Amino acid sequence: MFPVNTLLRPNGKTVALSVAATSHAAVTVTAADNTQQGYAALLNTGTTTVAITMDPSSAPAAVLPTDGSPTGTIILPPSMTQPLYVPTPGASFSVAAIGSGAGPALVYITPMAV
């Protein structure tokens, strides 16, 4: 995680995804400036677990991991009250998501920078 004295600032517009039990099409999150190492604040306000994939240009379809089948996803628990901050594959990036149930779960993604 981040050192205690690291301050992140919003670096672009927040994207909202309405996520159901099928993979949401990839969406581009655009940073306001070209900070080389970007971060994102991820917040799932829905009642289902959500898996997120990220890629610099075109995120692959999101898949929930199952027993014995790991995936390269970030898992967001349901009903989050605080965002999860994660490094991104660039200042601007592509995301796809899938929910563990019909939902929909509303997921907010905000590009951040140091």
Jmol script that loads the backbone (N, CA, C; Angstrom):
load data "model"
ATOM      1  N   MET A   1       0.841  -1.183   0.000  1.00  0.00           N
ATOM      2  CA  MET A   1       0.000   0.000   0.000  1.00  0.00           C
ATOM      3  C   MET A   1       0.881   1.239   0.000  1.00  0.00           C
ATOM      4  N   PHE A   2       0.270   2.379   0.255  1.00  0.00           N
ATOM      5  CA  PHE A   2       0.975   3.643   0.173  1.00  0.00           C
ATOM      6  C   PHE A   2       1.593   4.025   1.507  1.00  0.00           C
ATOM      7  N   PRO A   3       2.744   4.713   1.472  1.00  0.00           N
ATOM      8  CA  PRO A   3       3.275   5.262   2.719  1.00  0.00           C
ATOM      9  C   PRO A   3       2.269   6.247   3.310  1.00  0.00           C
ATOM     10  N   VAL A   4       2.327   6.426   4.598  1.00  0.00           N
ATOM     11  CA  VAL A   4       1.368   7.286   5.292  1.00  0.00           C
ATOM     12  C   VAL A   4       1.369   8.707   4.735  1.00  0.00           C
ATOM     13  N   ASN A   5       2.518   9.203   4.289  1.00  0.00           N
ATOM     14  CA  ASN A   5       2.600  10.593   3.847  1.00  0.00           C
ATOM     15  C   ASN A   5       2.321  10.774   2.358  1.00  0.00           C
ATOM     16  N   THR A   6       1.863   9.755   1.646  1.00  0.00           N
ATOM     17  CA  THR A   6       1.545   9.880   0.226  1.00  0.00           C
ATOM     18  C   THR A   6       0.155  10.480   0.070  1.00  0.00           C
ATOM     19  N   LEU A   7       0.070  11.502  -0.771  1.00  0.00           N
ATOM     20  CA  LEU A   7      -1.205  12.156  -1.030  1.00  0.00           C
ATOM     21  C   LEU A   7      -1.594  11.901  -2.478  1.00  0.00           C
ATOM     22  N   LEU A   8      -2.741  11.308  -2.687  1.00  0.00           N
ATOM     23  CA  LEU A   8      -3.252  11.092  -4.031  1.00  0.00           C
ATOM     24  C   LEU A   8      -4.265  12.181  -4.345  1.00  0.00           C
ATOM     25  N   ARG A   9      -4.302  12.573  -5.612  1.00  0.00           N
ATOM     26  CA  ARG A   9      -5.264  13.586  -6.045  1.00  0.00           C
ATOM     27  C   ARG A   9      -6.068  13.027  -7.210  1.00  0.00           C
ATOM     28  N   PRO A  10      -7.337  13.399  -7.318  1.00  0.00           N
ATOM     29  CA  PRO A  10      -8.106  12.994  -8.490  1.00  0.00           C
ATOM     30  C   PRO A  10      -7.413  13.516  -9.748  1.00  0.00           C
ATOM     31  N   ASN A  11      -7.386  12.698 -10.793  1.00  0.00           N
ATOM     32  CA  ASN A  11      -6.679  13.065 -12.016  1.00  0.00           C
ATOM     33  C   ASN A  11      -7.547  12.781 -13.240  1.00  0.00           C
ATOM     34  N   GLY A  12      -8.811  13.134 -13.165  1.00  0.00           N
ATOM     35  CA  GLY A  12      -9.723  12.924 -14.281  1.00  0.00           C
ATOM     36  C   GLY A  12     -11.131  12.685 -13.782  1.00  0.00           C
ATOM     37  N   LYS A  13     -12.024  12.435 -14.721  1.00  0.00           N
ATOM     38  CA  LYS A  13     -13.433  12.240 -14.395  1.00  0.00           C
ATOM     39  C   LYS A  13     -13.701  10.816 -13.918  1.00  0.00           C
ATOM     40  N   THR A  14     -14.620  10.695 -12.968  1.00  0.00           N
ATOM     41  CA  THR A  14     -15.031   9.388 -12.451  1.00  0.00           C
ATOM     42  C   THR A  14     -15.920   8.689 -13.472  1.00  0.00           C
ATOM     43  N   VAL A  15     -15.652   7.408 -13.670  1.00  0.00           N
ATOM     44  CA  VAL A  15     -16.449   6.564 -14.564  1.00  0.00           C
ATOM     45  C   VAL A  15     -17.313   5.660 -13.691  1.00  0.00           C
ATOM     46  N   ALA A  16     -18.577   5.491 -14.054  1.00  0.00           N
ATOM     47  CA  ALA A  16     -19.474   4.579 -13.338  1.00  0.00           C
ATOM     48  C   ALA A  16     -19.826   3.413 -14.254  1.00  0.00           C
ATOM     49  N   LEU A  17     -19.721   2.198 -13.726  1.00  0.00           N
ATOM     50  CA  LEU A  17     -20.101   0.993 -14.470  1.00  0.00           C
ATOM     51  C   LEU A  17     -21.262   0.317 -13.751  1.00  0.00           C
ATOM     52  N   SER A  18     -22.308  -0.012 -14.492  1.00  0.00           N
ATOM     53  CA  SER A  18     -23.405  -0.801 -13.945  1.00  0.00           C
ATOM     54  C   SER A  18     -23.093  -2.256 -14.288  1.00  0.00           C
ATOM     55  N   VAL A  19     -22.688  -3.019 -13.273  1.00  0.00           N
ATOM     56  CA  VAL A  19     -22.118  -4.350 -13.489  1.00  0.00           C
ATOM     57  C   VAL A  19     -23.120  -5.440 -13.115  1.00  0.00           C
ATOM     58  N   ALA A  20     -23.323  -6.370 -14.033  1.00  0.00           N
ATOM     59  CA  ALA A  20     -24.213  -7.515 -13.802  1.00  0.00           C
ATOM     60  C   ALA A  20     -23.389  -8.805 -13.836  1.00  0.00           C
ATOM     61  N   ALA A  21     -24.054  -9.935 -13.999  1.00  0.00           N
ATOM     62  CA  ALA A  21     -23.383 -11.238 -13.959  1.00  0.00           C
ATOM     63  C   ALA A  21     -22.723 -11.620 -15.282  1.00  0.00           C
ATOM     64  N   THR A  22     -22.785 -10.736 -16.281  1.00  0.00           N
ATOM     65  CA  THR A  22     -22.042 -10.944 -17.524  1.00  0.00           C
ATOM     66  C   THR A  22     -21.003  -9.842 -17.630  1.00  0.00           C
ATOM     67  N   SER A  23     -19.906 -10.115 -18.314  1.00  0.00           N
ATOM     68  CA  SER A  23     -18.807  -9.153 -18.364  1.00  0.00           C
ATOM     69  C   SER A  23     -19.235  -7.845 -19.031  1.00  0.00           C
ATOM     70  N   HIS A  24     -19.012  -6.738 -18.333  1.00  0.00           N
ATOM     71  CA  HIS A  24     -19.274  -5.403 -18.868  1.00  0.00           C
ATOM     72  C   HIS A  24     -18.230  -5.119 -19.938  1.00  0.00           C
ATOM     73  N   ALA A  25     -18.639  -4.545 -21.045  1.00  0.00           N
ATOM     74  CA  ALA A  25     -17.696  -4.194 -22.112  1.00  0.00           C
ATOM     75  C   ALA A  25     -16.606  -3.276 -21.568  1.00  0.00           C
ATOM     76  N   ALA A  26     -15.419  -3.384 -22.134  1.00  0.00           N
ATOM     77  CA  ALA A  26     -14.292  -2.557 -21.701  1.00  0.00           C
ATOM     78  C   ALA A  26     -14.605  -1.077 -21.907  1.00  0.00           C
ATOM     79  N   VAL A  27     -14.205  -0.267 -20.933  1.00  0.00           N
ATOM     80  CA  VAL A  27     -14.414   1.177 -20.948  1.00  0.00           C
ATOM     81  C   VAL A  27     -13.073   1.840 -20.669  1.00  0.00           C
ATOM     82  N   THR A  28     -12.805   2.958 -21.339  1.00  0.00           N
ATOM     83  CA  THR A  28     -11.553   3.683 -21.117  1.00  0.00           C
ATOM     84  C   THR A  28     -11.728   4.713 -20.015  1.00  0.00           C
ATOM     85  N   VAL A  29     -10.801   4.723 -19.076  1.00  0.00           N
ATOM     86  CA  VAL A  29     -10.741   5.728 -18.015  1.00  0.00           C
ATOM     87  C   VAL A  29      -9.606   6.668 -18.407  1.00  0.00           C
ATOM     88  N   THR A  30      -9.922   7.945 -18.585  1.00  0.00           N
ATOM     89  CA  THR A  30      -8.952   8.902 -19.101  1.00  0.00           C
ATOM     90  C   THR A  30      -8.472   9.844 -18.012  1.00  0.00           C
ATOM     91  N   ALA A  31      -7.162   9.902 -17.851  1.00  0.00           N
ATOM     92  CA  ALA A  31      -6.561  10.809 -16.873  1.00  0.00           C
ATOM     93  C   ALA A  31      -6.517  12.224 -17.445  1.00  0.00           C
ATOM     94  N   ALA A  32      -6.521  13.216 -16.558  1.00  0.00           N
ATOM     95  CA  ALA A  32      -6.460  14.610 -16.982  1.00  0.00           C
ATOM     96  C   ALA A  32      -5.065  14.998 -17.462  1.00  0.00           C
ATOM     97  N   ASP A  33      -4.030  14.392 -16.898  1.00  0.00           N
ATOM     98  CA  ASP A  33      -2.667  14.644 -17.368  1.00  0.00           C
ATOM     99  C   ASP A  33      -1.952  13.311 -17.523  1.00  0.00           C
ATOM    100  N   ASN A  34      -0.821  13.326 -18.180  1.00  0.00           N
ATOM    101  CA  ASN A  34      -0.127  12.086 -18.521  1.00  0.00           C
ATOM    102  C   ASN A  34       0.878  11.678 -17.453  1.00  0.00           C
ATOM    103  N   THR A  35       0.427  11.547 -16.217  1.00  0.00           N
ATOM    104  CA  THR A  35       1.290  11.062 -15.150  1.00  0.00           C
ATOM    105  C   THR A  35       1.703   9.639 -15.496  1.00  0.00           C
ATOM    106  N   GLN A  36       3.005   9.359 -15.500  1.00  0.00           N
ATOM    107  CA  GLN A  36       3.486   8.048 -15.937  1.00  0.00           C
ATOM    108  C   GLN A  36       2.902   6.918 -15.104  1.00  0.00           C
ATOM    109  N   GLN A  37       3.003   6.996 -13.802  1.00  0.00           N
ATOM    110  CA  GLN A  37       2.425   5.948 -12.963  1.00  0.00           C
ATOM    111  C   GLN A  37       1.104   6.438 -12.420  1.00  0.00           C
ATOM    112  N   GLY A  38       0.023   5.856 -12.887  1.00  0.00           N
ATOM    113  CA  GLY A  38      -1.282   6.257 -12.423  1.00  0.00           C
ATOM    114  C   GLY A  38      -1.808   5.316 -11.353  1.00  0.00           C
ATOM    115  N   TYR A  39      -2.863   5.759 -10.717  1.00  0.00           N
ATOM    116  CA  TYR A  39      -3.567   4.965  -9.718  1.00  0.00           C
ATOM    117  C   TYR A  39      -5.053   5.121  -9.985  1.00  0.00           C
ATOM    118  N   ALA A  40      -5.846   4.272  -9.377  1.00  0.00           N
ATOM    119  CA  ALA A  40      -7.293   4.391  -9.486  1.00  0.00           C
ATOM    120  C   ALA A  40      -7.919   4.137  -8.128  1.00  0.00           C
ATOM    121  N   ALA A  41      -8.990   4.862  -7.864  1.00  0.00           N
ATOM    122  CA  ALA A  41      -9.823   4.609  -6.693  1.00  0.00           C
ATOM    123  C   ALA A  41     -11.011   3.792  -7.192  1.00  0.00           C
ATOM    124  N   LEU A  42     -11.202   2.599  -6.628  1.00  0.00           N
ATOM    125  CA  LEU A  42     -12.284   1.700  -7.030  1.00  0.00           C
ATOM    126  C   LEU A  42     -13.283   1.580  -5.882  1.00  0.00           C
ATOM    127  N   LEU A  43     -14.565   1.774  -6.177  1.00  0.00           N
ATOM    128  CA  LEU A  43     -15.596   1.710  -5.143  1.00  0.00           C
ATOM    129  C   LEU A  43     -16.809   0.955  -5.678  1.00  0.00           C
ATOM    130  N   ASN A  44     -17.161  -0.139  -5.029  1.00  0.00           N
ATOM    131  CA  ASN A  44     -18.328  -0.941  -5.391  1.00  0.00           C
ATOM    132  C   ASN A  44     -19.442  -0.653  -4.390  1.00  0.00           C
ATOM    133  N   THR A  45     -20.508   0.011  -4.844  1.00  0.00           N
ATOM    134  CA  THR A  45     -21.622   0.332  -3.949  1.00  0.00           C
ATOM    135  C   THR A  45     -22.753  -0.691  -4.046  1.00  0.00           C
ATOM    136  N   GLY A  46     -22.594  -1.689  -4.911  1.00  0.00           N
ATOM    137  CA  GLY A  46     -23.625  -2.703  -5.089  1.00  0.00           C
ATOM    138  C   GLY A  46     -23.577  -3.782  -4.023  1.00  0.00           C
ATOM    139  N   THR A  47     -24.521  -4.705  -4.104  1.00  0.00           N
ATOM    140  CA  THR A  47     -24.626  -5.773  -3.104  1.00  0.00           C
ATOM    141  C   THR A  47     -24.016  -7.091  -3.581  1.00  0.00           C
ATOM    142  N   THR A  48     -23.339  -7.082  -4.724  1.00  0.00           N
ATOM    143  CA  THR A  48     -22.657  -8.282  -5.217  1.00  0.00           C
ATOM    144  C   THR A  48     -21.158  -8.013  -5.335  1.00  0.00           C
ATOM    145  N   THR A  49     -20.363  -9.066  -5.237  1.00  0.00           N
ATOM    146  CA  THR A  49     -18.920  -8.967  -5.432  1.00  0.00           C
ATOM    147  C   THR A  49     -18.650  -8.678  -6.907  1.00  0.00           C
ATOM    148  N   VAL A  50     -17.613  -7.870  -7.184  1.00  0.00           N
ATOM    149  CA  VAL A  50     -17.272  -7.507  -8.563  1.00  0.00           C
ATOM    150  C   VAL A  50     -15.797  -7.801  -8.817  1.00  0.00           C
ATOM    151  N   ALA A  51     -15.504  -8.354 -10.000  1.00  0.00           N
ATOM    152  CA  ALA A  51     -14.124  -8.576 -10.438  1.00  0.00           C
ATOM    153  C   ALA A  51     -13.808  -7.568 -11.541  1.00  0.00           C
ATOM    154  N   ILE A  52     -12.643  -6.920 -11.433  1.00  0.00           N
ATOM    155  CA  ILE A  52     -12.210  -5.885 -12.381  1.00  0.00           C
ATOM    156  C   ILE A  52     -10.941  -6.351 -13.089  1.00  0.00           C
ATOM    157  N   THR A  53     -10.863  -6.137 -14.407  1.00  0.00           N
ATOM    158  CA  THR A  53      -9.608  -6.326 -15.139  1.00  0.00           C
ATOM    159  C   THR A  53      -9.182  -4.978 -15.698  1.00  0.00           C
ATOM    160  N   MET A  54      -7.868  -4.773 -15.804  1.00  0.00           N
ATOM    161  CA  MET A  54      -7.323  -3.531 -16.356  1.00  0.00           C
ATOM    162  C   MET A  54      -6.290  -3.858 -17.422  1.00  0.00           C
ATOM    163  N   ASP A  55      -6.162  -2.953 -18.401  1.00  0.00           N
ATOM    164  CA  ASP A  55      -5.177  -3.102 -19.463  1.00  0.00           C
ATOM    165  C   ASP A  55      -4.846  -1.704 -19.986  1.00  0.00           C
ATOM    166  N   PRO A  56      -3.633  -1.493 -20.499  1.00  0.00           N
ATOM    167  CA  PRO A  56      -3.302  -0.168 -21.024  1.00  0.00           C
ATOM    168  C   PRO A  56      -4.204   0.267 -22.177  1.00  0.00           C
ATOM    169  N   SER A  57      -4.683  -0.681 -23.009  1.00  0.00           N
ATOM    170  CA  SER A  57      -5.453  -0.266 -24.180  1.00  0.00           C
ATOM    171  C   SER A  57      -6.828  -0.922 -24.301  1.00  0.00           C
ATOM    172  N   SER A  58      -6.940  -2.216 -24.078  1.00  0.00           N
ATOM    173  CA  SER A  58      -8.224  -2.900 -24.227  1.00  0.00           C
ATOM    174  C   SER A  58      -8.317  -4.051 -23.228  1.00  0.00           C
ATOM    175  N   ALA A  59      -9.030  -3.825 -22.151  1.00  0.00           N
ATOM    176  CA  ALA A  59      -9.135  -4.832 -21.084  1.00  0.00           C
ATOM    177  C   ALA A  59      -9.861  -6.067 -21.591  1.00  0.00           C
ATOM    178  N   PRO A  60      -9.332  -7.251 -21.261  1.00  0.00           N
ATOM    179  CA  PRO A  60     -10.036  -8.479 -21.641  1.00  0.00           C
ATOM    180  C   PRO A  60     -11.306  -8.640 -20.809  1.00  0.00           C
ATOM    181  N   ALA A  61     -12.185  -9.495 -21.265  1.00  0.00           N
ATOM    182  CA  ALA A  61     -13.417  -9.756 -20.519  1.00  0.00           C
ATOM    183  C   ALA A  61     -13.075 -10.185 -19.097  1.00  0.00           C
ATOM    184  N   ALA A  62     -13.794  -9.652 -18.146  1.00  0.00           N
ATOM    185  CA  ALA A  62     -13.561  -9.991 -16.742  1.00  0.00           C
ATOM    186  C   ALA A  62     -14.181 -11.352 -16.437  1.00  0.00           C
ATOM    187  N   VAL A  63     -13.468 -12.139 -15.633  1.00  0.00           N
ATOM    188  CA  VAL A  63     -13.930 -13.461 -15.219  1.00  0.00           C
ATOM    189  C   VAL A  63     -13.688 -13.595 -13.723  1.00  0.00           C
ATOM    190  N   LEU A  64     -14.686 -14.058 -12.992  1.00  0.00           N
ATOM    191  CA  LEU A  64     -14.504 -14.305 -11.560  1.00  0.00           C
ATOM    192  C   LEU A  64     -13.652 -15.553 -11.361  1.00  0.00           C
ATOM    193  N   PRO A  65     -12.712 -15.514 -10.430  1.00  0.00           N
ATOM    194  CA  PRO A  65     -11.917 -16.716 -10.179  1.00  0.00           C
ATOM    195  C   PRO A  65     -12.780 -17.800  -9.528  1.00  0.00           C
ATOM    196  N   THR A  66     -12.414 -19.042  -9.799  1.00  0.00           N
ATOM    197  CA  THR A  66     -13.089 -20.175  -9.167  1.00  0.00           C
ATOM    198  C   THR A  66     -12.031 -21.074  -8.547  1.00  0.00           C
ATOM    199  N   ASP A  67     -12.455 -22.032  -7.773  1.00  0.00           N
ATOM    200  CA  ASP A  67     -11.533 -22.948  -7.110  1.00  0.00           C
ATOM    201  C   ASP A  67     -10.633 -23.627  -8.143  1.00  0.00           C
ATOM    202  N   GLY A  68      -9.332 -23.419  -8.032  1.00  0.00           N
ATOM    203  CA  GLY A  68      -8.374 -24.021  -8.941  1.00  0.00           C
ATOM    204  C   GLY A  68      -8.172 -23.275 -10.243  1.00  0.00           C
ATOM    205  N   SER A  69      -8.874 -22.153 -10.440  1.00  0.00           N
ATOM    206  CA  SER A  69      -8.743 -21.363 -11.671  1.00  0.00           C
ATOM    207  C   SER A  69      -8.524 -19.895 -11.332  1.00  0.00           C
ATOM    208  N   PRO A  70      -7.283 -19.522 -11.006  1.00  0.00           N
ATOM    209  CA  PRO A  70      -7.014 -18.124 -10.677  1.00  0.00           C
ATOM    210  C   PRO A  70      -7.158 -17.223 -11.906  1.00  0.00           C
ATOM    211  N   THR A  71      -7.435 -15.968 -11.657  1.00  0.00           N
ATOM    212  CA  THR A  71      -7.549 -14.983 -12.742  1.00  0.00           C
ATOM    213  C   THR A  71      -6.733 -13.748 -12.383  1.00  0.00           C
ATOM    214  N   GLY A  72      -6.506 -12.899 -13.350  1.00  0.00           N
ATOM    215  CA  GLY A  72      -5.769 -11.655 -13.113  1.00  0.00           C
ATOM    216  C   GLY A  72      -6.706 -10.502 -12.812  1.00  0.00           C
ATOM    217  N   THR A  73      -7.640 -10.712 -11.905  1.00  0.00           N
ATOM    218  CA  THR A  73      -8.631  -9.683 -11.595  1.00  0.00           C
ATOM    219  C   THR A  73      -8.399  -9.084 -10.212  1.00  0.00           C
ATOM    220  N   ILE A  74      -8.987  -7.919 -10.028  1.00  0.00           N
ATOM    221  CA  ILE A  74      -9.039  -7.277  -8.711  1.00  0.00           C
ATOM    222  C   ILE A  74     -10.459  -7.501  -8.203  1.00  0.00           C
ATOM    223  N   ILE A  75     -10.593  -8.045  -7.010  1.00  0.00           N
ATOM    224  CA  ILE A  75     -11.910  -8.347  -6.447  1.00  0.00           C
ATOM    225  C   ILE A  75     -12.350  -7.209  -5.530  1.00  0.00           C
ATOM    226  N   LEU A  76     -13.554  -6.697  -5.785  1.00  0.00           N
ATOM    227  CA  LEU A  76     -14.143  -5.649  -4.945  1.00  0.00           C
ATOM    228  C   LEU A  76     -15.295  -6.253  -4.147  1.00  0.00           C
ATOM    229  N   PRO A  77     -15.257  -6.140  -2.825  1.00  0.00           N
ATOM    230  CA  PRO A  77     -16.346  -6.681  -2.015  1.00  0.00           C
ATOM    231  C   PRO A  77     -17.619  -5.850  -2.189  1.00  0.00           C
ATOM    232  N   PRO A  78     -18.762  -6.400  -1.820  1.00  0.00           N
ATOM    233  CA  PRO A  78     -20.003  -5.637  -1.918  1.00  0.00           C
ATOM    234  C   PRO A  78     -20.081  -4.530  -0.870  1.00  0.00           C
ATOM    235  N   SER A  79     -20.903  -3.539  -1.168  1.00  0.00           N
ATOM    236  CA  SER A  79     -21.257  -2.465  -0.224  1.00  0.00           C
ATOM    237  C   SER A  79     -20.043  -1.788   0.401  1.00  0.00           C
ATOM    238  N   MET A  80     -19.071  -1.420  -0.427  1.00  0.00           N
ATOM    239  CA  MET A  80     -17.867  -0.752   0.082  1.00  0.00           C
ATOM    240  C   MET A  80     -18.216   0.645   0.594  1.00  0.00           C
ATOM    241  N   THR A  81     -17.597   1.054   1.680  1.00  0.00           N
ATOM    242  CA  THR A  81     -17.785   2.407   2.206  1.00  0.00           C
ATOM    243  C   THR A  81     -16.558   3.278   1.964  1.00  0.00           C
ATOM    244  N   GLN A  82     -15.443   2.662   1.579  1.00  0.00           N
ATOM    245  CA  GLN A  82     -14.210   3.393   1.262  1.00  0.00           C
ATOM    246  C   GLN A  82     -13.624   2.786  -0.009  1.00  0.00           C
ATOM    247  N   PRO A  83     -12.984   3.600  -0.846  1.00  0.00           N
ATOM    248  CA  PRO A  83     -12.413   3.051  -2.078  1.00  0.00           C
ATOM    249  C   PRO A  83     -11.149   2.236  -1.823  1.00  0.00           C
ATOM    250  N   LEU A  84     -10.857   1.372  -2.774  1.00  0.00           N
ATOM    251  CA  LEU A  84      -9.600   0.638  -2.816  1.00  0.00           C
ATOM    252  C   LEU A  84      -8.717   1.357  -3.827  1.00  0.00           C
ATOM    253  N   TYR A  85      -7.495   1.714  -3.441  1.00  0.00           N
ATOM    254  CA  TYR A  85      -6.565   2.408  -4.329  1.00  0.00           C
ATOM    255  C   TYR A  85      -5.590   1.393  -4.905  1.00  0.00           C
ATOM    256  N   VAL A  86      -5.507   1.341  -6.241  1.00  0.00           N
ATOM    257  CA  VAL A  86      -4.629   0.378  -6.902  1.00  0.00           C
ATOM    258  C   VAL A  86      -3.814   1.080  -7.983  1.00  0.00           C
ATOM    259  N   PRO A  87      -2.586   0.592  -8.245  1.00  0.00           N
ATOM    260  CA  PRO A  87      -1.831   1.129  -9.377  1.00  0.00           C
ATOM    261  C   PRO A  87      -2.498   0.700 -10.685  1.00  0.00           C
ATOM    262  N   THR A  88      -2.384   1.523 -11.697  1.00  0.00           N
ATOM    263  CA  THR A  88      -2.982   1.223 -12.998  1.00  0.00           C
ATOM    264  C   THR A  88      -1.879   1.013 -14.034  1.00  0.00           C
ATOM    265  N   PRO A  89      -2.218   0.423 -15.177  1.00  0.00           N
ATOM    266  CA  PRO A  89      -1.201   0.172 -16.199  1.00  0.00           C
ATOM    267  C   PRO A  89      -0.817   1.411 -17.003  1.00  0.00           C
ATOM    268  N   GLY A  90      -1.136   2.578 -16.528  1.00  0.00           N
ATOM    269  CA  GLY A  90      -0.817   3.839 -17.191  1.00  0.00           C
ATOM    270  C   GLY A  90      -1.737   4.918 -16.669  1.00  0.00           C
ATOM    271  N   ALA A  91      -1.500   6.150 -17.098  1.00  0.00           N
ATOM    272  CA  ALA A  91      -2.354   7.246 -16.646  1.00  0.00           C
ATOM    273  C   ALA A  91      -3.789   7.031 -17.126  1.00  0.00           C
ATOM    274  N   SER A  92      -3.960   6.720 -18.417  1.00  0.00           N
ATOM    275  CA  SER A  92      -5.259   6.337 -18.961  1.00  0.00           C
ATOM    276  C   SER A  92      -5.222   4.834 -19.195  1.00  0.00           C
ATOM    277  N   PHE A  93      -6.358   4.166 -18.998  1.00  0.00           N
ATOM    278  CA  PHE A  93      -6.368   2.709 -19.071  1.00  0.00           C
ATOM    279  C   PHE A  93      -7.779   2.216 -19.370  1.00  0.00           C
ATOM    280  N   SER A  94      -7.875   0.938 -19.686  1.00  0.00           N
ATOM    281  CA  SER A  94      -9.143   0.299 -20.005  1.00  0.00           C
ATOM    282  C   SER A  94      -9.530  -0.652 -18.874  1.00  0.00           C
ATOM    283  N   VAL A  95     -10.826  -0.704 -18.553  1.00  0.00           N
ATOM    284  CA  VAL A  95     -11.314  -1.613 -17.512  1.00  0.00           C
ATOM    285  C   VAL A  95     -12.528  -2.393 -18.018  1.00  0.00           C
ATOM    286  N   ALA A  96     -12.659  -3.613 -17.521  1.00  0.00           N
ATOM    287  CA  ALA A  96     -13.857  -4.425 -17.734  1.00  0.00           C
ATOM    288  C   ALA A  96     -14.222  -5.001 -16.369  1.00  0.00           C
ATOM    289  N   ALA A  97     -15.474  -5.380 -16.195  1.00  0.00           N
ATOM    290  CA  ALA A  97     -15.920  -5.865 -14.885  1.00  0.00           C
ATOM    291  C   ALA A  97     -17.012  -6.911 -15.045  1.00  0.00           C
ATOM    292  N   ILE A  98     -17.138  -7.763 -14.018  1.00  0.00           N
ATOM    293  CA  ILE A  98     -18.218  -8.744 -13.957  1.00  0.00           C
ATOM    294  C   ILE A  98     -18.653  -8.882 -12.502  1.00  0.00           C
ATOM    295  N   GLY A  99     -19.952  -9.074 -12.295  1.00  0.00           N
ATOM    296  CA  GLY A  99     -20.477  -9.249 -10.949  1.00  0.00           C
ATOM    297  C   GLY A  99     -20.724 -10.712 -10.628  1.00  0.00           C
ATOM    298  N   SER A 100     -20.801 -11.009  -9.341  1.00  0.00           N
ATOM    299  CA  SER A 100     -21.048 -12.385  -8.901  1.00  0.00           C
ATOM    300  C   SER A 100     -22.527 -12.749  -8.958  1.00  0.00           C
ATOM    301  N   GLY A 101     -23.372 -11.771  -9.240  1.00  0.00           N
ATOM    302  CA  GLY A 101     -24.808 -12.002  -9.322  1.00  0.00           C
ATOM    303  C   GLY A 101     -25.434 -10.992 -10.263  1.00  0.00           C
ATOM    304  N   ALA A 102     -26.749 -11.090 -10.431  1.00  0.00           N
ATOM    305  CA  ALA A 102     -27.451 -10.235 -11.386  1.00  0.00           C
ATOM    306  C   ALA A 102     -27.289  -8.753 -11.074  1.00  0.00           C
ATOM    307  N   GLY A 103     -27.244  -8.425  -9.787  1.00  0.00           N
ATOM    308  CA  GLY A 103     -27.040  -7.022  -9.407  1.00  0.00           C
ATOM    309  C   GLY A 103     -28.162  -6.125  -9.897  1.00  0.00           C
ATOM    310  N   PRO A 104     -27.879  -5.017 -10.537  1.00  0.00           N
ATOM    311  CA  PRO A 104     -26.530  -4.584 -10.888  1.00  0.00           C
ATOM    312  C   PRO A 104     -25.792  -3.956  -9.712  1.00  0.00           C
ATOM    313  N   ALA A 105     -24.478  -4.015  -9.789  1.00  0.00           N
ATOM    314  CA  ALA A 105     -23.619  -3.325  -8.830  1.00  0.00           C
ATOM    315  C   ALA A 105     -23.089  -2.075  -9.521  1.00  0.00           C
ATOM    316  N   LEU A 106     -23.152  -0.948  -8.854  1.00  0.00           N
ATOM    317  CA  LEU A 106     -22.613   0.287  -9.413  1.00  0.00           C
ATOM    318  C   LEU A 106     -21.185   0.450  -8.910  1.00  0.00           C
ATOM    319  N   VAL A 107     -20.224   0.445  -9.843  1.00  0.00           N
ATOM    320  CA  VAL A 107     -18.807   0.563  -9.512  1.00  0.00           C
ATOM    321  C   VAL A 107     -18.301   1.900 -10.036  1.00  0.00           C
ATOM    322  N   TYR A 108     -17.639   2.657  -9.162  1.00  0.00           N
ATOM    323  CA  TYR A 108     -17.058   3.945  -9.528  1.00  0.00           C
ATOM    324  C   TYR A 108     -15.548   3.794  -9.651  1.00  0.00           C
ATOM    325  N   ILE A 109     -14.982   4.357 -10.722  1.00  0.00           N
ATOM    326  CA  ILE A 109     -13.544   4.299 -10.968  1.00  0.00           C
ATOM    327  C   ILE A 109     -13.056   5.719 -11.212  1.00  0.00           C
ATOM    328  N   THR A 110     -12.159   6.191 -10.345  1.00  0.00           N
ATOM    329  CA  THR A 110     -11.612   7.541 -10.470  1.00  0.00           C
ATOM    330  C   THR A 110     -10.116   7.455 -10.700  1.00  0.00           C
ATOM    331  N   PRO A 111      -9.613   8.045 -11.805  1.00  0.00           N
ATOM    332  CA  PRO A 111      -8.161   8.071 -11.996  1.00  0.00           C
ATOM    333  C   PRO A 111      -7.526   8.981 -10.947  1.00  0.00           C
ATOM    334  N   MET A 112      -6.399   8.549 -10.407  1.00  0.00           N
ATOM    335  CA  MET A 112      -5.711   9.291  -9.350  1.00  0.00           C
ATOM    336  C   MET A 112      -4.234   9.440  -9.728  1.00  0.00           C
ATOM    337  N   ALA A 113      -3.571  10.407  -9.114  1.00  0.00           N
ATOM    338  CA  ALA A 113      -2.136  10.604  -9.313  1.00  0.00           C
ATOM    339  C   ALA A 113      -1.523  11.075  -8.008  1.00  0.00           C
ATOM    340  N   VAL A 114      -0.206  10.904  -7.900  1.00  0.00           N
ATOM    341  CA  VAL A 114       0.522  11.345  -6.705  1.00  0.00           C
ATOM    342  C   VAL A 114       0.812  12.816  -6.849  1.00  0.00           C
TER     343      VAL A 114
END
end "model"
wireframe off; spacefill off
backbone 0.3
color backbone group
